[in-house]
Amino acid sequence: MKIQQLSLEKTEKYHKLSAMLGPFPLWFKTSSDCLIACNDASPFLCSALIPAMFMGEDIEIDRQYYVSASLLAKLPEIQTMMHAWNPIFKPIKVTANTQVFKPSASQLGHSAFFSGGVDGTYNLIKHQEQLDNLVLINGFDFSMPQHSWQQLVARCQKTAKLFNKKLICVESNLKEFTGWTGIARFANFGASLASVSLLLNPSSMTISGAVTYDAINPSNSHPLLDPLWSSESCKVLHLGLEADRAAKIALIKHYPEALNNLWVCWEDPSSNCGHCSKCHRTFMALQLNNISHFQFSQEVEFSALSKLSPKSDEDLSFYEYLYQLAIKQHNRQLNRVLRKIIWRYRAKAFVRETDRLLLHSLWSKWRRKTVAQHQLADVSVFPKYSDAIQLKLLRQRLKQHPKFISSANIGSIYD
């Protein structure tokens, strides 16, 4: 994969840095207040590494550009972790000119990624004395159209002002790039955040952990992995693993305005819908903190809670922590709901393991034959039978469409 054609567009409102990553045009747009290095390919190297490992392609960066020497030196360790978790990600060579980045008095101060949720708000409160900036991204975890994006920016700006922090907005087609490769977002999550970190180049950038120390699983955003993306001038941190979701809300509730402004939803950023899984999970954590006044667009029904289904062991850990808290508080209603969720997940895991050990995966193999190509799971950090199929499909797409035309609908506050 060749990284080339770096271009920096400057206007009064924004700076837009773009490059070609193989056939894909990747770009980042942020406020013109931010200093962006026009020849630094480090952000694009972070974005490209995991997809290139998936395709088994070496990365060559055009010789007129450079990357952080520290970052390049740590790539073998990053690759070793990803390959150990899922061998579909193959170790590759990276060829690039390097520079040693020196910290500067003009660079941004300590910063943290923030999208208005529980994890980010918890870290903002806990580290408010050290933080200078909050960074919100459109086109990374979600790709919002204009109106929704403006609503979320206004919502996050409200919390930023509450703590006297500057909100920096970044827009990108990172999500489209990851989706085009067939890679799940959590297989390129930390790398994508690292690319924005090195683009903005603050003295430090905090990524908020979603789990606790005793529930860490392989993930592209990981307390061992994230700091390896640091450059000489920008230290990437992974913080917040000392508290589960209920414990984080226990801290946030001491700041009523921040609590009321939380956005914990998958839906419209103007409100919290009350019917998605994130709202349901947060509702239970709120109940266990004796918070009944938090506003959802529709009333949460306990009958809907018991239908929740964890997607992974990491996801299950959220419910297990809530279950233990429900037991301690003698909350029988939530105790029953959470016990049912956990039991159902473990029963399914037992069936899968029984099939693997006793039936030599006969049931799983039969199910695979019934799955259409468009229903295949994206490639994650956990190996799956479909990984090789996804790689074959990607190579077919590259042959059929050697040049990718971006079509993502990413709203902008700068236009």
ABEGO torsion letter per residue (X at the ends): XBBBGBBBBBBAABBBBBBBBEABBBBBBBBAABBBBAABAAAAAAAAAAAAAAAGBBBBBBAABBBBAAAAAAAAAAAAAAAAABAABBBBBBBBBBBBBBBBAABBBBBBBBAGBAAAAAAAAAAAAABABBBBBBGAABBBBAAAAAAAAAAAAAAAAAAGBBBBBBBBAAAAAAAAAGBBAAAAAAAAAAAAAAAAGBABBBBBBABBAAABBBBABBAAAAAAABBAABBBBBBGAABBAAAAAAAAAABAAAAAABBABABBAABBAGABAAAAAAAAAAAAAGBAABBBABBBBAAAAAABBBABAAAAAAAAAAAAAAAAAGBAAAAAAAAAAAAAAAAAAAAAAAAAAAAGGAAAAAAAAABBAAABBBBBABBBAAAAAAAAAAAAAAAABABBBBABBBBBAAX
